[in-house]
Amino acid sequence: MTKMNIGIIGGGAVGMLCAWYFGKQGHNITMYVRREEQCKELRQHGMQMREEQTRLYPTVHRSTNLKPEEVYVICTKQHAIEQIVHQLSQTPFISPLLFLQNGMEHVNHFSKLKNPIIVGVVEHGAMKHSDTLIGHTGRGIIRISPVTSDVHSAKEIKDALHYVEFPVRLEENWYDMLARKLVINAVINPITALFQVKNGGILQNEHLNSLAYLLCEEACSVVSLPVNVMWEEVQHIAKQTEANESSMMKDIKEGNKTEIEAISGYLLKHSSESIPYTTCMYKSVRAIEGIRKGEVNE
């Protein structure tokens, strides 16, 4: 397997999860994180996977100090994408970029970049316990697909990142791949965030289950996916991750800005018809953010 110099932008749950497994494979990992506190903690203590004894000591820089890498894996939340894209567009580096975000809003920024672009979806559960401790709460797969990258280069990156404990699969159609994940997020995330239930709650409560189906129906109408197929997939993911808290639920609990704009907001922007249940979810989450304005961590 080819060892690569991998820059991971973002020190949240997904960024730390990727750093851990890519590092275990023997790749040279550099993490780019937003906060100086996390930068210092990772440099001093390294990072650890919960219930494992070993530590990984990646190179760590602030995300404002990007260095040349063979590939960058962008793991920030959607609301940080505009700033990261601006930074990348100002660098002379033309390394491939792999974007791992919820929603589809990040696609709108790709025209600003000269780099080969690959998008991906993460089907793992991860929980960041501290700036140095990560938990792998649900095993899945990472799916990636080239947008402006050629297929051969994308396959080389897939082959380099793929690991038996952390599989990576190459998909042909990037839009369908992102749209499927968008539908799942548009159903599970706002319901779990607003009603403060774990993912399995949408299966266990008949009223939430009915609401989930209506949200699935609306999302599918916007992105042109079959409702019956996607409803089965939503239920499968909810069952598979029933004990997990969604990222939006955690954001609401912790007073952080959510990704509702890139998920439900994206559907509202691209819908030609009224989608009332999605509108209600969107306005409700935005209302909570507004009520907490002043204590919301941007």
C-alpha positions as CSV (number, residue, x, y, z in Angstrom):
1,M,0.0,0.0,0.0
2,T,1.3,3.5,-0.9
3,K,2.0,5.7,2.1
4,M,0.7,9.2,1.7
5,N,1.1,12.6,3.3
6,I,-2.5,13.3,4.4
7,G,-3.7,16.7,5.7
8,I,-6.9,16.4,7.7
9,I,-8.6,19.7,8.1
10,G,-10.9,19.7,11.1
11,G,-10.4,18.5,14.6
12,G,-14.0,17.3,15.3
13,A,-15.3,13.7,15.6
14,V,-14.9,12.9,11.9
15,G,-11.5,14.5,11.5
16,M,-10.2,12.7,14.6
17,L,-11.7,9.4,13.5
18,C,-10.1,9.7,10.0
19,A,-6.7,10.7,11.6
20,W,-6.8,7.7,13.9
21,Y,-7.4,5.1,11.2
22,F,-5.4,6.6,8.4
23,G,-2.5,7.0,10.9
24,K,-2.9,3.4,12.0
25,Q,-2.3,2.4,8.4
26,G,1.1,4.1,8.4
27,H,0.2,7.3,6.5
28,N,1.9,10.5,7.6
29,I,-0.9,12.5,9.2
30,T,-1.0,16.3,9.7
31,M,-4.1,17.6,11.5
32,Y,-5.2,21.2,10.9
33,V,-7.4,22.4,13.7
34,R,-9.2,25.7,14.4
35,R,-8.5,26.2,18.1
36,E,-5.0,26.8,19.6
37,E,-6.1,24.8,22.8
38,Q,-6.7,21.6,20.7
39,C,-3.5,22.2,18.8
40,K,-1.5,22.3,22.0
41,E,-3.3,19.3,23.5
42,L,-2.7,17.1,20.5
43,R,1.0,18.1,20.3
44,Q,1.5,17.4,23.9
45,H,-0.6,14.3,24.5
46,G,-1.3,12.9,21.0
47,M,-4.7,11.4,20.3
48,Q,-6.3,8.2,21.6
49,M,-9.2,5.9,20.6
50,R,-11.5,5.1,23.5
51,E,-10.8,1.6,24.9
52,E,-7.4,1.4,23.2
53,Q,-4.1,1.9,25.0
54,T,-1.9,3.2,22.2
55,R,-1.7,6.9,21.1
56,L,-1.2,8.5,17.8
57,Y,1.0,11.5,17.5
58,P,0.2,13.4,14.3
59,T,1.8,16.6,13.2
60,V,-0.6,19.4,14.2
61,H,-1.0,22.9,12.9
62,R,-3.7,25.6,13.1
63,S,-6.1,25.4,10.1
64,T,-4.9,28.9,9.1
65,N,-1.4,27.5,8.4
66,L,-1.8,24.9,5.6
67,K,1.2,23.1,4.4
68,P,1.7,21.1,1.2
69,E,0.1,17.6,1.3
70,E,-0.5,14.8,-1.2
71,V,-4.2,14.9,-0.3
72,Y,-6.4,17.1,2.0
73,V,-9.4,15.5,3.7
74,I,-11.8,18.3,4.7
75,C,-13.8,17.2,7.8
76,T,-15.1,20.6,9.0
77,K,-18.8,21.3,9.6
78,Q,-20.6,22.9,6.7
79,H,-20.6,26.4,8.2
80,A,-16.8,26.5,8.1
81,I,-16.5,25.4,4.5
82,E,-16.6,28.9,2.9
83,Q,-13.6,30.0,4.9
84,I,-11.6,26.8,4.3
85,V,-12.4,27.0,0.5
86,H,-11.1,30.6,0.5
87,Q,-7.9,29.5,2.2
88,L,-7.4,26.6,-0.2
89,S,-8.0,28.8,-3.2
90,Q,-5.3,31.2,-2.0
91,T,-2.6,28.5,-1.8
92,P,-0.3,27.3,-4.6
93,F,-1.1,23.7,-3.7
94,I,-3.1,21.7,-6.3
95,S,-3.4,18.5,-4.3
96,P,-6.7,16.6,-4.5
97,L,-9.3,17.6,-2.0
98,L,-11.7,15.0,-0.4
99,F,-14.7,16.7,1.2
100,L,-16.5,14.8,4.0
101,Q,-19.5,16.9,4.9
102,N,-23.2,16.4,5.8
103,G,-25.6,18.1,3.4
104,M,-24.8,19.4,-0.1
105,E,-24.2,23.1,0.4
106,H,-20.4,22.6,0.0
107,V,-20.9,21.7,-3.6
108,N,-21.8,25.3,-4.4
109,H,-18.2,26.4,-3.5
110,F,-16.3,24.0,-5.7
111,S,-16.1,26.4,-8.7
112,K,-13.7,28.6,-6.6
113,L,-11.1,25.8,-6.5
114,K,-8.5,24.7,-9.0
115,N,-7.8,21.4,-7.2
116,P,-9.2,18.0,-8.2
117,I,-12.3,17.4,-6.1
118,I,-13.6,14.3,-4.6
119,V,-16.7,14.1,-2.3
120,G,-17.5,11.5,0.3
121,V,-20.0,10.4,2.9
122,V,-19.2,9.0,6.3
123,E,-21.4,6.1,7.5
124,H,-19.6,5.6,10.8
125,G,-20.7,6.8,14.2
126,A,-18.1,8.8,16.1
127,M,-18.0,10.8,19.4
128,K,-15.4,13.3,20.4
129,H,-15.0,13.0,24.1
130,S,-12.2,15.6,24.4
131,D,-9.7,17.4,22.2
132,T,-7.6,14.2,22.3
133,L,-10.0,11.4,22.8
134,I,-12.3,9.9,20.2
135,G,-14.9,7.1,20.3
136,H,-15.9,4.9,17.4
137,T,-19.6,4.4,18.2
138,G,-20.8,2.7,15.0
139,R,-18.9,0.9,12.3
140,G,-19.7,1.6,8.7
141,I,-18.0,2.7,5.5
142,I,-16.8,5.8,3.8
143,R,-18.0,6.2,0.2
144,I,-16.2,8.6,-2.1
145,S,-16.8,9.7,-5.7
146,P,-14.9,12.1,-8.0
147,V,-16.5,15.4,-9.0
148,T,-13.7,17.1,-10.9
149,S,-11.0,14.6,-10.2
150,D,-10.4,11.9,-12.8
151,V,-11.5,8.4,-11.8
152,H,-8.0,6.9,-11.9
153,S,-6.7,9.4,-9.3
154,A,-9.8,8.9,-7.2
155,K,-9.3,5.1,-7.3
156,E,-5.6,5.6,-6.2
157,I,-6.7,7.6,-3.2
158,K,-9.4,5.1,-2.4
159,D,-6.9,2.3,-2.5
160,A,-4.5,4.2,-0.3
161,L,-7.1,5.0,2.3
162,H,-9.0,1.7,2.4
163,Y,-8.3,-0.4,5.5
164,V,-10.0,-3.5,6.7
165,E,-11.1,-1.8,9.9
166,F,-12.0,1.4,8.1
167,P,-13.2,0.6,4.6
168,V,-13.4,3.1,1.7
169,R,-15.6,2.4,-1.4
170,L,-15.5,4.3,-4.7
171,E,-18.9,5.2,-6.1
172,E,-19.7,6.2,-9.7
173,N,-22.3,8.9,-9.2
174,W,-21.3,11.6,-6.7
175,Y,-24.7,13.4,-6.9
176,D,-26.8,10.3,-6.0
177,M,-24.3,9.4,-3.3
178,L,-24.6,12.8,-1.6
179,A,-28.4,13.0,-2.2
180,R,-29.0,9.7,-0.5
181,K,-27.0,10.9,2.6
182,L,-28.9,14.2,2.5
183,V,-32.2,12.5,2.7
184,I,-31.1,10.4,5.7
185,N,-29.7,13.5,7.4
186,A,-32.9,15.6,6.6
187,V,-35.0,13.0,8.4
188,I,-32.9,11.8,11.3
189,N,-31.0,15.0,12.3
190,P,-33.8,17.6,12.9
191,I,-36.1,15.1,14.6
192,T,-33.4,13.9,17.0
193,A,-32.3,17.5,17.6
194,L,-35.7,18.9,18.3
195,F,-37.1,16.0,20.3
196,Q,-33.8,15.2,22.0
197,V,-34.0,11.4,21.2
198,K,-31.4,9.1,20.0
199,N,-31.5,7.8,16.4
200,G,-33.6,4.8,17.3
201,G,-36.3,7.2,18.6
202,I,-37.7,7.6,15.1
203,L,-38.5,3.9,15.0
204,Q,-39.7,3.5,18.6
205,N,-42.2,6.4,18.7
206,E,-45.2,6.1,16.3
207,H,-45.6,9.9,16.0
208,L,-41.9,10.5,15.2
209,N,-42.0,7.6,12.8
210,S,-44.9,9.2,10.9
211,L,-43.1,12.5,10.9
212,A,-39.9,10.8,9.7
213,Y,-41.7,9.3,6.7
214,L,-43.2,12.6,5.7
215,L,-39.8,14.3,5.8
216,C,-38.3,11.4,3.8
217,E,-41.1,11.9,1.2
218,E,-40.4,15.6,0.9
219,A,-36.6,15.2,0.7
220,C,-36.9,12.6,-2.0
221,S,-39.2,14.8,-4.1
222,V,-36.5,17.5,-4.1
223,V,-33.5,15.3,-5.0
224,S,-35.5,12.9,-7.3
225,L,-34.9,9.6,-5.4
226,P,-37.5,6.8,-4.9
227,V,-39.3,7.2,-1.6
228,N,-39.8,3.5,-0.9
229,V,-36.1,2.7,-1.3
230,M,-34.9,5.7,0.7
231,W,-37.5,5.0,3.5
232,E,-36.0,1.5,3.9
233,E,-32.6,3.0,4.0
234,V,-33.5,5.6,6.6
235,Q,-35.0,2.9,8.8
236,H,-32.0,0.7,8.4
237,I,-29.6,3.5,9.4
238,A,-31.8,4.5,12.4
239,K,-31.8,0.8,13.5
240,Q,-28.1,0.4,12.9
241,T,-27.3,3.6,14.9
242,E,-30.2,3.4,17.4
243,A,-28.1,4.1,20.5
244,N,-26.2,7.1,18.8
245,E,-26.9,10.8,19.2
246,S,-27.0,12.6,15.9
247,S,-24.5,15.4,15.3
248,M,-27.4,18.0,15.2
249,M,-28.7,16.7,18.6
250,K,-25.2,17.1,20.1
251,D,-24.9,20.6,18.6
252,I,-28.3,21.7,20.1
253,K,-27.3,20.2,23.5
254,E,-23.9,21.9,23.5
255,G,-25.1,25.3,22.2
256,N,-23.2,25.0,18.9
257,K,-24.3,26.1,15.5
258,T,-26.0,23.3,13.6
259,E,-25.8,22.2,10.0
260,I,-29.5,22.7,9.4
261,E,-28.8,25.3,6.7
262,A,-26.8,22.8,4.6
263,I,-29.4,20.0,5.1
264,S,-33.0,21.2,5.4
265,G,-32.0,24.6,4.1
266,Y,-30.6,23.1,1.0
267,L,-33.8,21.3,0.3
268,L,-35.8,24.5,0.8
269,K,-33.6,26.4,-1.7
270,H,-33.9,23.7,-4.3
271,S,-37.6,22.7,-4.0
272,S,-40.0,24.0,-6.6
273,E,-43.0,23.0,-4.4
274,S,-44.0,23.6,-0.8
275,I,-42.4,21.1,1.6
276,P,-44.2,22.1,4.9
277,Y,-42.7,19.5,7.2
278,T,-39.2,20.2,6.2
279,T,-40.0,24.0,6.5
280,C,-41.2,23.3,10.1
281,M,-38.1,21.4,11.0
282,Y,-35.9,24.1,9.5
283,K,-37.6,27.0,11.2
284,S,-37.8,25.2,14.6
285,V,-34.0,24.4,14.6
286,R,-33.2,28.0,13.5
287,A,-35.5,29.3,16.3
288,I,-33.6,27.4,18.9
289,E,-30.4,28.8,17.5
290,G,-31.9,32.3,17.6
291,I,-33.1,31.9,21.1
292,R,-29.6,30.9,22.2
293,K,-27.9,33.6,20.2
294,G,-25.1,35.1,22.2
295,E,-24.2,31.7,23.6
296,V,-24.0,29.9,20.3
297,N,-20.5,28.9,19.4
298,E,-19.8,29.8,15.8
